[in-house]
Every structure is written in structure tokens, then in C-alpha cells.
Amino acid sequence: MGLDQYAKKVKREYNLETLTETIVKTEICYWRKHNALEGYMASLYRTKTQDEGTFNLQTLTLDSDDLDNLETVVKAGLLPETVGFFFGSCTKDDEAYKQKDLEFIATARRCIAKGYEIEYISSW
């Protein structure tokens, strides 16, 4: 058990002939126990949805502005210290996670440019 986090690119297609929607989700990034990112995403989710409940298993859709803000926070080393029973030790200043976060942001931007939506979801 522990904190598992996923980012996915999402393509939605609607068939007017059959009146059906096809949704294809493809993982573009996975983090294990990156609690600082989890704290940031939980805060963003609460801001966007006004939902103060548990963030576990909630889907957060990220847009270009969200990615811009995340990049600024990551580069400045300002991800929040976040604790939780299943979250592991603090990842706020971990350089490997910082690099992975920046790679995710670049990938997500390319996906948005190609017409995908970006979703973040975590479980613990």
C-alpha cells in the first residue's frame, strides 16, 4: 500500500451515427509516493471544485494554465510539504522527482497541443 499517482492523456470521440462516445485514456506519467506533488494537486483540486472532501481517487483535469503554474512551483522548489500515513518521506526537495515533474509537464503540453485532455489521479 502507498501513494500511487498517475497522469493520463485522454481522447474523447463522439460518433453521431451511433450516438456513442469513446474515451481512451493512456498513462503518460507515474509517480510512487511523491507526496509533495500530491499536496499540490489536492490543493488545486479543492480550488477548482470547491470540494473539501478526501482527494483520494478523485480525477483532476489539468489545462495549460495549470501546467504553467505547476512548472513555476516546481522550478522554484515550492511544492508543499505533505504528510499522510501512506505517503512515505518528504519529496519536496528531491531532485529526481523535480526532473520527472518537469518531464511530465513537457509531455502534457505536447499532448494538449495534439488535442488531448490531461488527467491526474492518485490512490492511497
N, C-alpha and C positions, 0 to 999 in steps of 0.2 A: 504494500500500500504506500501511497505517497502522492505527491502533486505531479500530475501529468498534464501538459499543456500542448495544444495543437493550434496551428493556423492552417486554414484551408482556403483554396480558391474555389469559387462557386460559379457555375454556369447554369443559367436558367433559360429554358427554351419552351415556348408555348406553341402547341400545334393547333391552329384554328380549325383544321379539318376534324380532328378527334376531340377537340376541347380538353386536351390534357397538357399538363406541364411536366417537363422532365428537368430534374435538378441533379447535377453531377458535382460532387464535392471531392476535391483532390488535395491531400495533405501537402503543404509546401514547407512546413517547419514543425519541429517537435522539440519541446524542452522538458527536462526532468528536474523538478524541484527548483525552478528559477523563481523563488518566492518574491523577489523584488519586482519582477515583471508582473507577476500575479497581482501584487498590491496595486500597481499602476493600472492594470486592466480592470480590476474590480472597481476602482475609483472612477475610471472613465465610464464603465457600465452604469454605475449609480448616477453619474451626472447626466448621461444620455437618456436613461429610462425613469429616473426618479424612484427606482426600486431599491429599497434599503434591505432587502432580504439577502439570504446567502447567495453568493456568486457561483458556488459550485454547480457545474453542469449548465450554466447559462451561456447562451450564444451572444457574442458581441460582434456586430458588423463594424468594420473599420473602413473609413474613407481616406482620401488623400490628405485632408487636414489632420486627421488622427495620426497618420503616419508621419507627417511633418512634425507634429508636436512630440510624438514619441522619439523621433530622431534627435530633436533638440535636448530632450530629457536624458536620453542615453548618452549622448556625447558629453553632456555636462556632468555626468555621474550623479544625476538627481533622482534615480529610481528610488522609491521609498523602501525603507527597511520594513519588512513584512514578516510576521511570525504566524505560525499555525502548527498544530500538532503533527501534521503530515508533511510540513513544508521543508524540512531539512535546515541546514545552517544558512546564514545570511549570504545572499548572492549579489548584494548591492554593488560591491566594488570588484566583482570577478571579471577579469579581462576577457576570458573565453566566452562568457555569456554576453558581454558587451559586443564582441565581434559577431557572435551569432545573431544578436538582435539587429545589428546594422545590416547583416546579410539578409535577414528576413525582410527588413524594411525595403531594401533594394528589390528583392524578388516580388514583394507585394505590389510595389509601384509598377513593375513591368506587367504584372497580372491585371491590375486595374486598367492600364493603358490598352490591354487587349480585350477589355470588356468584361472581366471577371469581377465578382464581389469578393471581399476578403472577410473571413470569419475567424474569430478566436474563441476557443472553448477550453475549459480546464475541468479536471475532476480530481477529487481527493477523498 
